Every structure is written in C-alpha cells, then in structure tokens.
Amino acid sequence: MLADFKRLQDGIERSFAANCLDIKYFVFGSRFPGVFSLGGDLQLFASKIRAGDEAALINYGNSCVDVLHRNMNALNLPIITVGLVQGDALGGGFEGLLSFDVIIAEKGTKFGFPEILFGLFPGMGAYSFLARRLGTIKAQELILGGRTYSAEEMHELGIVHILAERGQGEAAVRSYIAGNHRRRNGQQAIYQAAREVDRISLEELRKIVTVWAAAAMNLTDRDLSIMERLVTAQDRLIAKAPPAKPCEVRIHG
C-alpha cells in the first residue's frame, strides 16, 4: 500500500509538471466498510521484533514518513488535501490523517492510538502533528491514554474540521468543495503558510522513527502477545465485513 501511495504521488507530480493535470483538491478515503485504516502491519512488527531486526522496522517507518511528509506538504503543489473518514482511524491510520489539510469525518467514527496498550507509541508523525496543534500536554494525553475518541470529540478539539452525518461523508466533501470555490486560493495559501510556521522536517520524523524502533526492540513477550491479539481481532473484523467497493481514484478539478 505504501508503494502504491508513493506511485500515486509520483504520478500526480509528473502530470502537474507536464501540464496535463490541473487539480485543486486531493481527497483520500477508504472503501472498506467501517474502517478508514487500522494502522501499521502489527504482524510484521511482531515478527521483526522477535527476530531482533531493528533495521527492518526503521526502513518500514521511514517509508511511512516519506509518504506522510509529501502529503503534509501537499506534494508542494497548489492543492488542498482532504482526508475523508467514513470508518475508524486507529494508530497509523490516525497518524496519516493528521497530514491532511482538512479532515471530514462521519459522526460516530472512532479515532485513537492503541499502541500504548502494548508498550509502544505511534512513531510516524502523531506526536509532531499533535504537539503543534494541541500543545505537548494534550498530545501526550491522547497518545498515552490509549482510549478511543469519537469524531464529535475530535471535532471539539479541532482535529476534525467538518462533521458529516452517517453515510453522508462524500456528500459533505462535495458540499465543502462547492462552497469553498471563491476562497479556495486564499485557503490553499494559508495552509501553505501554516506549514511554514509549524514546519515539520523529514529529518524530525525520521529521528522519531529511530526512537520508535529502539523502543519496539524493548517490548516483552507479554507486549508482543497483546500486539498479536490485536492482529487476530483485526483479522476477525476483515472476515466478517461485506466485500469492499472497488477501489477508485477521484481527482477534483
């Protein structure tokens, strides 16, 4: 998935450079029922930790933050990025959302960082984003608490920008784009200015990845067992879900 996202980013950049693509919004969501993203590959994490392969964890983390850093900078293009949440966003899924300019979420969807439950923390951007938006104390509360939050609570905190009724997420995106027509240029520019004020460097993100990988290597067998139980729960969720809708990419001009 990371490789696919990178290819998508590369393709948008090349098309823009060749003047064959003129888009104003990039909207990203999930077609899997009830899930935006449950985060990183916990089974992979557990296997690499048991094998003592810290380098593999760092490589995985760096691949994640490379994609995230490009997205948080809107590919250095004059576009607005929108994260559409129609299902739960946990762990790395929540982290990824924080790299979008605008987050639109359906009511009742859940957000959270479960990593502390098995002795780890979200090491691929969450702290950098949340500390700048909410301050370090609130950021640590969200990360260390291990609880899930509703879209309504995230909206009160200012993380979710627009709340939509259940099943109306895509309609809310279209409404946002239509209603934003006259001020889009100024809004895109203010997001760009915000990135300058609260700049997050790729170097910062990669340094935190190394902290995360080192912490992962200190997990106990009990911690890894909890991690693997979460994998089993995720597998059961996938098995019960109806078939996902076909994947598609929509580009809004």
N, C-alpha and C positions, 0 to 999 in steps of 0.2 A: 504494500500500500504506500509506503514511504517513497519507493522508487516511482510508482505511478504518479504520486503528487508532484514529485520533482520534475517528471517529464511534462506534466500539465503546466507547471510554472515555466519551464523552458519554452514550451510551445507558445504560451501567451507572450512571453518576452520577444521571441523571434518574430511572431506575427506583428507585434506592435512595431518592431524595428523595421520591418519590411512594408509598413503602412498598409497592411492588408487586414488589420483588425482594429476597430475603433470601439472600445467598450468603456463604459463608465462605472459599472458595478460588477463585482465578482461575488456570487452568492454560493455558499457551500453548506450542504446539509447531508442527511443520511436517509437512505431508502429502507433501512432495516426497521421494522415496526417496533416502536417503543424505545429505541436506542439511538442516540447520536454517536457516542463512542464510549466504550468501557475502558479505554486506555491502552497501555502498553501490553506487550506479549509476556504475561506473567510466567507462562510455562517456559519460555526461553530464558527469562531472568533466573528462574529457579535452577534450570539445568546448567547455566553458565556459572552461577554462584557455587553450586555443588562441585563443578569441575575446576573451580579456582581461576576462571578465565576472566579476570578483570578487564583486560584489553577489549574483549568482545563487548562487554557492557558499555565501555567508553565509546566504541565505534557505533553501537546502536544509538546511544544518547546523542552523539554528535550528528548522526543522520537526522534525528528528530529535530534538534535545534537548528540545523541548517535550513530545513524546510520552514520551521516556525519563524526564524529570523527574516527570511524572504517574505513570508506572508505578513508579518507585522509591519514591514516596510512597504507593503502593497506593491511588491516587485519593483519599487522605485518608478512606478508608473502613475499617471494622474487618474487613479481609480479609487473607488471606495469598496472595501471588503466587508461582506456581511456574513455572519455565522447564523444559520437557521437551525434552531433547536426544537425538534419535534419528539424527542425522546431523551433518555437520561444521558448526562455527560459526566463521567467519573474519571478520576485520575488524569491520565494523559489526554483523555478526551476533553476534559475541562481546561487543562493547560492549553491545548490547541485553540480552543475557543477564545481564550484571552488575547490571542494575536490578531483578532479581527477588529476593525474599526467600530462596527455596530453588531450587537448581538440581539437577535429577535427570538424569543422563546415562547412556546405554548405554555399556558398555565398548567401547573401540576407536574411538569417535568422536574427532574432532580439533578442536583449538582453536588459534587463533593470530592474529597481526596481521601480514599480509604487506606493509603499507603502506610500511615502511622500504625494501623492495626497489626501490621507485620513488621514493625520496627524500621520502616523506611520513610522517605518523604518524596514528594513529586519533584524530581530534579531536572526538569527540562523546561524551565521558564516560569512556573507558577509563582515562585517567591518574587522573582524580578518584577513581574507584572503587578501582582497584588500589593507589594510594598509601595510601589509608586502610586497606585490608585487609592489604596485604603490606609497606607501607613504600615509600619512594621508590626505593631502590636496586633492590629486586626488581621494582617496577613498570617501571622503565626497562629492566631486563634483559629482561622479557617483551616490551616494545614495540620495543626497539631490536635485539633478537636476530633477528627475522624468521623464527624457526623455528616449527614446529607442535608442539603438545603433545597427548598422549593424555588421554582422560578420567581415566585412572588417575593421571597426573601432576597433573592439575588437582585431583583428589580429595586427593592428598597435600598440596597447597598450601592446601587448604581452600576453594577456589573452587567446586568441585563438592561438594555436600553428600551426595548419595546416588548410589552406583553401581548400575546395573542390568545384567543380562545382555543380550546382543544380542536384540532383539525383545521384550524384557520391560519397556520403558520405561513404557507405560501401566499395566501391572500394578503396577509399583513406585510410581507415583503413587497408585493406588487403595489400595495397602497403606499408604503413608505417611499418607493421609487417614484411613483406618480406625484406624490405630494411634495417631493424634495426637488422637483425639476428646477425651480427658479433659484434655489440657493445651493445647488449641488457644487458649483465651482468654489464657492466660499467654504462650504463644509469640507470638501476634499482638501482644500488648502489648510484649514485649521487642524485637521488630523495630521497633515504633514508637519505643521508647526509643533503640534503636541509631541511628535516623535523626536523633534529636536530638543525640546525642553526636557523630556523624560527619556533621554536616549538610552537604549539597551543595546550594548555591543554584542557581537557574536563571541568575542573573547570572554565577556562576562558569563554568557550562557554556557560556553564550553568549560570554563573553570568550575561552574556549579555541577556540570555533568561529572567531572572527576571527583568532586566531593560526594556526589550521589553514588558513584560506582564504588568508591572506597567504603562508604557506609554499607552498601549492599554486601560486600565481602565479609562484613562482621555479623551478618544475620545468623541466628542459631537454627538448629534443626526444627525447633518449635516454630520459629518465624516462617521458615520455608514451608512447613506443613500448613500453616494458616494461608499462605500465599497460594499453595496448591489447592486448598479447599475452595478458594475464590475462583480458581480456574474451573473446577468442577461445577460450581454454581453457574458460571458463565456458559459452560457447555450445555447445561440443562436448559438455560434460557434460549439458546440457539435452537436446540432440538424442539422446543415447544412452539417456537414462533412460526407463523404462517410464512409462505415464501415472500421474500423481499421483492419489491417492484424492481424492474430493470434499472440499472444504473444509467444515469444520463448526465451530461454537462450542459448547462444553460448559460449562455452569455447574454447579458443585458446591455444593449447599446444605449 
